[in-house]
Amino acid sequence: MNKIYHFPKDFLWGGATAANQLEGGHNEGGKGPNLADVLPGGKSRRKLLTQPGFDFELDIEKYTYPNHEAIDFYHRYKEDIALFAEMGFKVFRMSIAWSRIFPKGDELEPNEEGLAFYDRVFDELHKHGIEPLVTIAHYETPLHLIKEYGGWKNRKLIEFFERYVKVLFNRYKDKVKYWLTFNEINSATHFPLFGLGFSATSEEMRLQETFQGLHHQFVASAIAVQLGHQVIPGSQIGCMLLYASTYSYDSNPENVMHALEDGRIFNFFCGDVQVRGEYPSFINRYFKENDIKIDIQKGDLETIKEGTVDFISLSYYMSRTEKKEKTPEELGQGNLIGGVKNPFLKASDWGWEIDPTGLRVALNELYGRYQKPLMVVENGLGAYDKVEEDGSINDDYRIDYLRDHIKAMGEAIEDGVDLIGYTSWGCIDLVSASTGEYSKRYGFIYVDKHDDGSGTLERSRKKSFYWYKDVISSNGENL
């Protein structure tokens, strides 16, 4: 007999996306260029993301740029939202493209066409009874802020971000209750280009520049939390972490200590600042040993203390297994964010190890540390999907993946974790952030678009569409 899990009656079931990965319309409605618009498609993207000296210039003869069209949500949002409603979504996580609102990022007045577009999206969501959960900054820093100011290395971006969030909160105060400040803020420790909008000056400067940029984001996030509470009474404003439960490769105490230290920096440092409102004590030694000296200006720490978040959201795709001394053969065998291969886990088509128990670990670790409500706002399986002759897409592998992770959430709730929502990543097929591919599909909804640029953009329901609809309608009891 299958175990029945009992999720809270007001649990927020839904799906998650990002503007740069599904909207398209990259030069429509007054939108300016952003980081995603200059990221090429294909597996070369990840290599470029991690190399110092990325030049942020288009090379249309060498690369394609799938984010420019993406899946054309910009024109098809009504159709897509209707499909989300058919599944029974309670919440839809989306982001606002900063450069739709401020095309360059440093203007004094916003772009009305961009604001009106999101008005229409929010109105359509509410028409279907779906609550928007809005990420304010999701890997799409305006390109002008990168080229002119150096991205979040420059303290001026705090001012520009504050102006941006003031506009958002005042415009959408009656339409959006749930907000996230920075997407996967801790990912900058591995991919500063994504979250901080700059390519490190050199490998030697990477850590210094990364943690200075993070400090500026901590201050900006705290300012946003305070503004949101002032402008939108009752609003809930959260942080967002890329979480990877971190295991020691074995019981060797040196490996155990290495895993602990690595996990603290990656999983807990940003959360400690945004949730507890202060830099954790363990970071002092890390800064000293890596010769990192953060410029903290007068009032910054008070701002951070007064702007702590209301809840914690996280993405969870994989765990991470760490070993202090890696052999040449072990290097590069870990997941997207490093480590070594875990012999007990299988992996996806893209080498991401599948570990649903790691999600239960993550939720227990986070709730035990912070005692704040949690929301899983990204989780999913990127896979190749096959369209059968009759048009069906039998993605049982995705159903199995999601079922196991939702069960892990159910176990965490029994453990006493206050979990308030779940939004599966890429609820509709979109452009992969890490590889710029269409073929790395996550969705319940298939979009006829392919890596070579071909396709009709037509939407169709996968087998998982009907499965997830049943999960939502039963509030997680039918797994």
PyMOL commands that set and color helices and strands:
alter all, ss='L'
color gray80, all
select helices_A, chain A and resi 19-22+35-38+44-50+66-68+73-87+98-101+112-127+143-149+151-153+156-172+185-189+192-196+206-231+253-276+282-289+300-306+356-370+396-414+463-473
alter helices_A, ss='H'
color red, helices_A
select strands_A, chain A and resi 12-16+91-95+131-137+178-182+236-243+246-248+311-316+320-322+374-378+419-425+445-447+459-461
alter strands_A, ss='S'
color yellow, strands_A
deselect
rebuild
show_as cartoon
